[in-house]
Amino acid sequence: MTRSNFKASGSRDSKIIGVFAVSALLLSGLAAPTASWAKNADEVTDKTAPSYDMKAQALLDLERVQKKFVELANAVPADKLTWRPAADARSFAEVFLHVAGERYGIMGMMGAEKPADFNGKTFEKSTTDRTQIVAQLNKSWEFTQKAINSMSNADFAKLLPKLGPQANAGDVVYILVSDAHEHLGQAVAYARENGVVPPWTVEAQKAAAEKNPAKK
């Protein structure tokens, strides 16, 4: 990530440190409960297995977001891929490539090995060609799927001390999901500013119209 991109998107490291700092504070606050609280907690301890499968849910969520990124990249007119809302902001093309590149960077926090030909310093500005942008989104998504699928449930709880005292690999996956949604919102805002209606919204509107043909 270049210095300008670092400023434009905010410090990802600061976000990560902030997340883990809050987690550490919460955990430290829970580490020394009063005797009364501890007694009540023991009485109501839930022994059932958690219903939320982070691995499966994260993959499903990321897959849906990936689909929307590709659909939007294909819907934006070619001459708008270089559009940016301000001189110091990313262009359409750079946002899509930033998403693809961050997958390598974020997954790399827990040891996933990025492609040998990936250069984070030049990647975001490497192309404005739609076909290549979509190809990079698909390539990085395949990388992400493979990395997450290779993790066992126990791997999600693996501590990563270099990221924070209570940080683990599951936190990294959560950061990836959060980051993907943040940039999808950014891309949708770009699209709306340029009169482009997201394809999934067009489909929803069409389905609603077919269901209620009399309603305008």
Backbone as numpy.savetxt, mean C-alpha at the origin, in Angstrom:
# Nx Ny Nz CAx CAy CAz Cx Cy Cz
14.57 6.48 -3.74 13.73 7.67 -3.74 14.61 8.91 -3.74
14.40 9.82 -4.69 15.22 11.02 -4.77 14.83 11.98 -3.66
15.70 13.01 -3.44 15.43 13.97 -2.39 14.11 14.68 -2.63
13.84 15.06 -3.89 12.60 15.79 -4.18 11.40 14.91 -3.95
11.48 13.64 -4.36 10.36 12.72 -4.15 10.17 12.45 -2.67
11.30 12.43 -1.94 11.24 12.21 -0.51 10.44 13.32 0.13
10.67 14.55 -0.31 9.95 15.69 0.25 8.50 15.68 -0.20
8.28 15.33 -1.48 6.93 15.39 -2.03 6.00 14.41 -1.35
6.48 13.25 -1.04 5.61 12.23 -0.47 5.66 12.20 1.05
6.57 12.97 1.62 6.76 12.91 3.06 7.73 11.81 3.38
8.29 11.83 4.55 9.29 10.83 4.92 8.65 9.52 5.26
8.87 8.53 4.40 8.30 7.21 4.68 8.90 6.66 5.96
10.21 6.92 6.14 10.84 6.45 7.37 10.20 7.08 8.58
9.85 8.38 8.48 9.22 9.06 9.61 7.87 8.43 9.92
7.12 8.10 8.83 5.83 7.45 9.03 6.00 6.13 9.76
6.99 5.36 9.29 7.22 4.04 9.87 7.62 4.17 11.33
8.56 5.10 11.60 9.02 5.31 12.97 7.85 5.74 13.83
6.99 6.61 13.26 5.83 7.08 14.00 4.89 5.96 14.35
4.63 5.07 13.38 3.75 3.93 13.63 4.28 3.06 14.74
5.59 2.78 14.65 6.19 1.89 15.64 6.32 2.58 16.99
6.54 3.90 16.98 6.63 4.64 18.24 5.30 4.59 18.97
4.21 4.79 18.21 2.88 4.72 18.83 2.62 3.33 19.37
2.99 2.33 18.57 2.80 0.94 19.01 3.56 0.68 20.30
4.81 1.19 20.35 5.65 0.98 21.53 5.03 1.64 22.75
4.48 2.86 22.56 3.86 3.57 23.67 2.63 2.81 24.18
1.84 2.33 23.24 0.64 1.59 23.62 1.00 0.32 24.38
2.03 -0.36 23.85 2.45 -1.60 24.48 3.03 -1.35 25.86
3.80 -0.26 26.00 4.38 0.04 27.29 3.30 0.38 28.31
2.22 1.01 27.81 1.12 1.36 28.70 0.34 0.14 29.16
0.38 -0.90 28.33 -0.34 -2.13 28.67 0.52 -3.12 29.43
1.81 -2.83 29.52 2.75 -3.78 30.09 2.61 -3.89 31.61
2.09 -2.83 32.27 2.02 -2.86 33.73 0.60 -2.54 34.21
-0.36 -3.43 33.98 -1.75 -3.17 34.36 -1.92 -3.23 35.87
-2.97 -2.64 36.37 -3.26 -2.75 37.79 -3.71 -4.15 38.10
-3.66 -4.51 39.38 -4.05 -5.87 39.77 -5.50 -6.13 39.42
-6.35 -5.12 39.60 -7.77 -5.27 39.32 -7.99 -5.52 37.84
-7.32 -4.72 37.01 -7.45 -4.87 35.56 -6.99 -6.25 35.13
-5.86 -6.70 35.65 -5.30 -8.01 35.28 -6.26 -9.12 35.66
-6.88 -8.99 36.82 -7.82 -10.02 37.26 -9.01 -10.10 36.32
-9.56 -8.93 35.97 -10.70 -8.91 35.05 -10.33 -9.47 33.69
-9.12 -9.15 33.22 -8.67 -9.62 31.92 -8.60 -11.14 31.91
-8.12 -11.72 33.00 -8.01 -13.18 33.08 -9.39 -13.82 33.03
-10.36 -13.14 33.60 -11.71 -13.70 33.66 -12.40 -13.69 32.30
-12.01 -12.75 31.43 -12.71 -12.62 30.15 -11.81 -12.98 28.96
-10.67 -13.63 29.24 -9.77 -13.98 28.15 -10.48 -14.85 27.12
-10.37 -14.43 25.86 -11.00 -15.15 24.75 -10.02 -16.19 24.23
-10.38 -17.44 24.34 -9.48 -18.52 23.93 -9.69 -18.95 22.47
-10.66 -18.37 21.80 -10.92 -18.76 20.41 -9.86 -18.18 19.48
-9.68 -18.84 18.36 -8.68 -18.38 17.38 -9.16 -17.09 16.72
-8.26 -16.19 16.38 -8.67 -14.93 15.73 -9.33 -15.21 14.39
-10.35 -14.42 14.06 -11.08 -14.62 12.81 -10.40 -13.91 11.64
-9.45 -13.02 11.95 -8.82 -12.22 10.91 -7.51 -12.87 10.48
-7.43 -13.24 9.23 -6.22 -13.84 8.67 -5.48 -12.75 7.90
-4.46 -12.19 8.50 -3.78 -11.04 7.90 -3.17 -11.36 6.55
-2.60 -12.54 6.43 -1.97 -12.92 5.17 -2.99 -12.95 4.04
-4.07 -13.68 4.23 -5.09 -13.80 3.19 -5.75 -12.46 2.90
-6.07 -11.72 3.95 -6.76 -10.45 3.77 -5.87 -9.41 3.09
-4.59 -9.39 3.47 -3.66 -8.44 2.86 -3.50 -8.72 1.38
-3.39 -9.99 1.02 -3.25 -10.36 -0.39 -4.50 -9.98 -1.18
-5.67 -10.22 -0.60 -6.91 -9.89 -1.27 -7.03 -8.38 -1.46
-6.71 -7.64 -0.43 -6.80 -6.19 -0.48 -5.83 -5.62 -1.50
-4.60 -6.09 -1.47 -3.58 -5.61 -2.41 -3.92 -5.98 -3.85
-4.53 -7.15 -4.03 -4.93 -7.57 -5.37 -6.00 -6.64 -5.94
-6.96 -6.26 -5.11 -8.02 -5.35 -5.55 -7.46 -3.98 -5.89
-6.54 -3.50 -5.06 -5.93 -2.19 -5.32 -5.09 -2.24 -6.59
-4.34 -3.33 -6.78 -3.54 -3.49 -8.00 -4.42 -3.43 -9.24
-5.56 -4.10 -9.19 -6.49 -4.10 -10.32 -6.93 -2.67 -10.65
-7.20 -1.90 -9.62 -7.64 -0.51 -9.83 -6.50 0.35 -10.38
-5.29 0.13 -9.92 -4.16 0.89 -10.46 -4.01 0.63 -11.96
-4.10 -0.63 -12.35 -3.95 -0.98 -13.76 -5.10 -0.42 -14.58
-6.31 -0.54 -14.07 -7.48 0.00 -14.79 -7.35 1.51 -14.98
-6.90 2.20 -13.94 -6.78 3.65 -14.02 -5.64 4.05 -14.95
-4.54 3.32 -14.90 -3.41 3.60 -15.79 -3.84 3.46 -17.24
-4.71 2.50 -17.52 -5.19 2.30 -18.88 -6.27 3.30 -19.29
-6.91 3.92 -18.30 -7.99 4.86 -18.60 -7.50 6.29 -18.81
-6.36 6.62 -18.24 -5.82 7.98 -18.36 -5.31 8.21 -19.79
-5.74 9.28 -20.44 -5.24 9.57 -21.79 -3.71 9.65 -21.80
-3.11 9.16 -22.87 -1.65 9.10 -22.94 -1.00 10.47 -22.72
-1.66 11.53 -23.22 -1.06 12.86 -23.09 -1.22 13.43 -21.68
-1.93 12.72 -20.81 -2.11 13.17 -19.44 -1.18 12.45 -18.46
-0.46 11.45 -18.94 0.41 10.71 -18.05 1.55 11.55 -17.48
1.85 12.65 -18.15 2.90 13.55 -17.66 2.31 14.71 -16.84
0.97 14.72 -16.70 0.33 15.80 -15.94 0.66 15.68 -14.47
0.88 16.84 -13.83 1.13 16.88 -12.40 0.40 18.09 -11.83
-0.12 18.02 -10.60 -0.89 19.12 -10.03 -0.05 20.33 -9.66
1.24 20.13 -9.49 2.16 21.23 -9.15 3.56 20.82 -9.57
4.43 21.81 -9.70 5.78 21.54 -10.19 6.56 20.59 -9.29
6.27 20.61 -7.99 7.02 19.76 -7.05 6.26 18.47 -6.69
5.22 18.15 -7.46 4.44 16.93 -7.22 4.73 15.90 -8.30
4.44 14.65 -8.01 4.64 13.60 -8.99 3.62 13.71 -10.12
4.01 13.29 -11.29 3.09 13.21 -12.42 2.29 11.92 -12.28
1.27 11.76 -13.14 0.51 10.51 -13.19 1.46 9.32 -13.31
2.32 9.38 -14.31 3.24 8.26 -14.56 4.12 7.99 -13.35
4.60 9.05 -12.72 5.48 8.89 -11.57 4.76 8.30 -10.37
3.48 8.61 -10.20 2.71 8.01 -9.11 2.59 6.51 -9.32
2.25 6.10 -10.53 2.12 4.67 -10.80 3.45 3.94 -10.61
4.52 4.54 -11.08 5.84 3.91 -10.93 6.30 3.94 -9.47
5.92 4.99 -8.76 6.25 5.07 -7.34 5.61 3.91 -6.59
4.36 3.61 -6.92 3.65 2.49 -6.31 4.40 1.18 -6.58
4.77 0.99 -7.83 5.49 -0.23 -8.20 6.82 -0.31 -7.47
7.56 0.80 -7.42 8.87 0.81 -6.78 8.80 0.63 -5.28
7.80 1.21 -4.64 7.70 1.09 -3.18 7.41 -0.34 -2.74
6.82 -1.10 -3.60 6.59 -2.51 -3.24 7.93 -3.20 -3.00
8.90 -2.91 -3.85 10.24 -3.49 -3.65 10.87 -2.96 -2.37
10.76 -1.65 -2.16 11.38 -1.04 -1.00 10.77 -1.48 0.32
9.44 -1.48 0.38 8.77 -1.84 1.63 8.96 -3.32 1.95
8.78 -4.18 0.96 8.98 -5.61 1.21 10.44 -5.91 1.53
11.34 -5.06 1.04 12.76 -5.22 1.34 13.07 -5.02 2.81
12.19 -4.32 3.54 12.40 -4.10 4.97 12.42 -5.41 5.74
11.75 -6.42 5.21 11.73 -7.70 5.92 12.54 -8.76 5.17
13.40 -8.29 4.25 14.34 -9.20 3.63 14.03 -9.68 2.23
12.89 -9.28 1.66 12.57 -9.69 0.29 13.58 -9.03 -0.67
14.13 -9.82 -1.56 15.18 -9.32 -2.44 14.61 -8.72 -3.71
14.87 -7.44 -3.91 14.35 -6.74 -5.09 15.07 -7.22 -6.35
14.48 -7.00 -7.53 15.12 -7.42 -8.79 16.49 -6.76 -8.96
17.40 -7.47 -9.55 18.77 -6.97 -9.71 18.84 -5.71 -10.56
17.89 -5.56 -11.49 17.92 -4.41 -12.40 17.13 -3.20 -11.88
16.63 -3.29 -10.65 15.83 -2.19 -10.10 16.73 -1.11 -9.52
16.54 0.13 -9.99 17.29 1.28 -9.49 16.29 2.27 -8.90
16.21 2.32 -7.60 15.24 3.17 -6.93 15.44 4.65 -7.19
16.65 5.05 -7.55 16.94 6.47 -7.76 16.39 6.99 -9.09
16.23 6.11 -10.04 15.80 6.55 -11.37 14.46 5.95 -11.80
13.96 5.01 -11.03 12.79 4.22 -11.45 11.56 5.06 -11.74
11.24 6.00 -10.88 10.00 6.76 -11.04 9.96 7.59 -12.32
11.11 7.98 -12.81 11.17 8.80 -14.02 11.65 7.99 -15.23
11.61 6.67 -15.11 12.18 5.81 -16.14 11.35 5.72 -17.41
10.04 6.00 -17.34 9.20 5.93 -18.54 7.89 6.68 -18.35
7.33 7.11 -19.46 5.97 7.69 -19.45 5.09 6.89 -20.41
5.58 5.75 -20.85 4.85 4.89 -21.78 3.87 4.02 -21.00
2.61 4.09 -21.38 1.56 3.36 -20.66 1.84 1.86 -20.57
2.23 1.27 -21.70 2.46 -0.17 -21.72 3.54 -0.57 -20.72
4.60 0.21 -20.66 5.69 -0.10 -19.73 5.28 0.15 -18.28
4.48 1.18 -18.06 4.01 1.47 -16.70 3.16 0.32 -16.18
2.23 -0.15 -16.99 1.37 -1.27 -16.59 2.21 -2.53 -16.38
3.19 -2.73 -17.23 4.06 -3.89 -17.09 4.82 -3.85 -15.76
5.26 -2.66 -15.36 5.98 -2.52 -14.10 5.05 -2.73 -12.90
3.83 -2.26 -13.01 2.86 -2.51 -11.94 2.62 -4.00 -11.79
2.46 -4.70 -12.91 2.23 -6.14 -12.87 3.45 -6.90 -12.35
4.62 -6.47 -12.77 5.85 -7.14 -12.33 6.05 -7.01 -10.83
5.85 -5.81 -10.31 6.05 -5.60 -8.87 4.95 -6.27 -8.06
3.75 -6.40 -8.62 2.68 -7.10 -7.93 2.99 -8.59 -7.83
3.52 -9.16 -8.90 3.92 -10.57 -8.86 5.00 -10.79 -7.80
5.93 -9.85 -7.72 7.00 -9.91 -6.71 6.38 -9.89 -5.30
5.42 -8.99 -5.10 4.78 -8.84 -3.79 4.00 -10.09 -3.41
3.22 -10.60 -4.36 2.46 -11.83 -4.11 3.38 -12.98 -3.69
4.45 -13.14 -4.42 5.39 -14.22 -4.14 5.99 -14.06 -2.74
6.36 -12.83 -2.41 6.99 -12.58 -1.11 6.03 -12.87 0.04
4.79 -12.41 -0.08 3.82 -12.62 1.00 3.38 -14.08 1.07
3.19 -14.70 -0.09 2.79 -16.11 -0.10 3.86 -17.02 0.50
5.11 -16.58 0.44 6.20 -17.40 0.98 6.27 -17.32 2.51
5.50 -16.40 3.10 5.51 -16.22 4.55 4.53 -17.18 5.22
4.95 -17.76 6.33 4.03 -18.56 7.15 3.35 -17.60 8.12
2.32 -18.08 8.81 1.66 -17.23 9.81 2.65 -16.82 10.89
3.56 -17.71 11.22 4.57 -17.40 12.24 5.50 -16.29 11.76
5.75 -16.26 10.46 6.64 -15.23 9.91 6.08 -13.83 10.12
4.77 -13.70 10.14 4.16 -12.38 10.34 4.50 -11.82 11.71
4.78 -12.70 12.67 5.10 -12.25 14.03 6.61 -12.12 14.25
7.40 -12.38 13.22 8.85 -12.31 13.35 9.28 -10.88 13.64
10.00 -10.69 14.72 10.43 -9.35 15.12 11.51 -8.80 14.19
11.42 -7.50 13.93 12.40 -6.80 13.10 12.93 -5.61 13.91
13.85 -5.87 14.84 14.35 -4.85 15.77 14.88 -3.59 15.09
15.40 -3.71 13.89 15.96 -2.54 13.21 14.88 -1.51 12.87
13.62 -1.94 12.84 12.52 -1.03 12.54 11.84 -0.50 13.79
12.10 -1.10 14.93 11.47 -0.66 16.17 11.45 -1.81 17.16
11.35 -1.50 18.45 11.42 -2.54 19.48 10.34 -3.61 19.39
9.16 -3.26 18.89 8.07 -4.23 18.78 7.68 -4.49 17.32
8.45 -3.97 16.38 8.11 -4.12 14.97 8.27 -5.56 14.51
7.36 -5.98 13.62 7.48 -7.32 13.07 7.15 -7.31 11.58
7.28 -8.45 10.95 7.06 -8.54 9.50 5.60 -8.23 9.14
4.68 -8.56 10.01 3.28 -8.24 9.76 3.06 -6.74 9.66
3.81 -5.98 10.45 3.72 -4.52 10.37 4.14 -4.02 8.99
5.14 -4.65 8.42 5.64 -4.25 7.10 4.54 -4.47 6.05
3.87 -5.61 6.12 2.78 -5.89 5.18 1.66 -4.87 5.37
1.39 -4.53 6.62 0.34 -3.53 6.91 0.72 -2.17 6.31
1.99 -1.80 6.43 2.47 -0.54 5.85 2.26 -0.55 4.34
2.53 -1.68 3.70 2.36 -1.80 2.26 0.90 -1.60 1.86
-0.01 -2.21 2.62 -1.45 -2.06 2.33 -1.87 -0.60 2.50
-1.45 0.02 3.58 -1.81 1.42 3.85 -1.26 2.33 2.76
-0.02 2.09 2.38 0.63 2.92 1.36 -0.10 2.79 0.02
-0.52 1.58 -0.32 -1.22 1.35 -1.58 -2.52 2.14 -1.63
-3.26 2.14 -0.54 -4.52 2.88 -0.50 -4.27 4.39 -0.57
-3.23 4.84 0.08 -2.90 6.27 0.04 -2.67 6.73 -1.40
-1.88 5.96 -2.14 -1.55 6.37 -3.51 -2.69 6.11 -4.49
-3.56 5.15 -4.18 -4.74 4.97 -5.03 -5.63 6.20 -4.91
-5.79 6.69 -3.69 -6.57 7.91 -3.49 -5.95 9.08 -4.24
-4.63 9.17 -4.22 -3.92 10.23 -4.93 -4.19 10.13 -6.43
-4.09 8.92 -6.97 -4.30 8.72 -8.41 -5.73 9.02 -8.82
-6.70 8.68 -7.96 -8.10 8.98 -8.25 -8.32 10.49 -8.27
-7.70 11.19 -7.32 -7.81 12.64 -7.29 -7.23 13.26 -8.57
-6.11 12.74 -9.03 -5.50 13.18 -10.28 -6.50 12.97 -11.44
-7.09 11.78 -11.45 -8.01 11.44 -12.54 -9.21 12.38 -12.56
-9.80 12.58 -11.42 -10.98 13.46 -11.33 -10.63 14.88 -11.77
-9.45 15.33 -11.40 -9.01 16.68 -11.78 -8.91 16.82 -13.30
-8.68 15.70 -13.96 -8.54 15.71 -15.42 -9.78 15.17 -16.13
-10.88 15.07 -15.41 -12.13 14.64 -16.04 -12.21 13.16 -16.34
-11.35 12.36 -15.69 -11.36 10.91 -15.91 -12.11 10.24 -14.77
-13.18 9.55 -15.10 -13.95 8.81 -14.09 -13.32 7.43 -13.95
-12.96 7.01 -12.74 -12.37 5.69 -12.55 -13.23 4.60 -13.17
-12.64 3.65 -13.88 -13.41 2.59 -14.55 -14.36 1.83 -13.65
-13.95 1.57 -12.40 -14.83 0.82 -11.49 -16.06 1.65 -11.10
-15.92 2.97 -11.12 -17.07 3.83 -10.86 -18.02 3.82 -12.06
-17.44 3.82 -13.26 -18.24 3.74 -14.48 -19.05 2.44 -14.48
-18.40 1.34 -14.10 -19.09 0.04 -14.06 -20.22 0.05 -13.04
-19.96 0.65 -11.88 -20.98 0.71 -10.83 -22.17 1.55 -11.28
-21.89 2.66 -11.95 -22.96 3.52 -12.45 -23.78 2.81 -13.52
-23.10 2.07 -14.38 -23.78 1.33 -15.43 -24.68 0.24 -14.84
-24.16 -0.46 -13.84 -24.94 -1.52 -13.18 -26.16 -0.95 -12.48
-25.98 0.22 -11.86 -27.10 0.86 -11.16 -28.17 1.31 -12.16
-27.72 1.81 -13.30 -28.65 2.27 -14.33 -29.45 1.11 -14.93
-28.78 -0.04 -15.09 -29.45 -1.22 -15.64 -30.45 -1.80 -14.64
-30.12 -1.64 -13.37 -31.01 -2.16 -12.32 -32.24 -1.29 -12.16
-32.06 0.02 -12.32 -33.16 0.98 -12.21 -33.21 1.87 -13.44
-33.64 1.32 -14.57 -33.63 2.08 -15.83 -34.46 3.36 -15.80
-35.47 3.41 -14.95 -36.34 4.60 -14.89 -35.72 5.72 -14.08
-34.73 5.37 -13.26 -34.11 6.37 -12.41 -33.00 7.09 -13.13
-33.01 8.40 -13.13 -32.00 9.20 -13.80 -30.96 9.66 -12.81
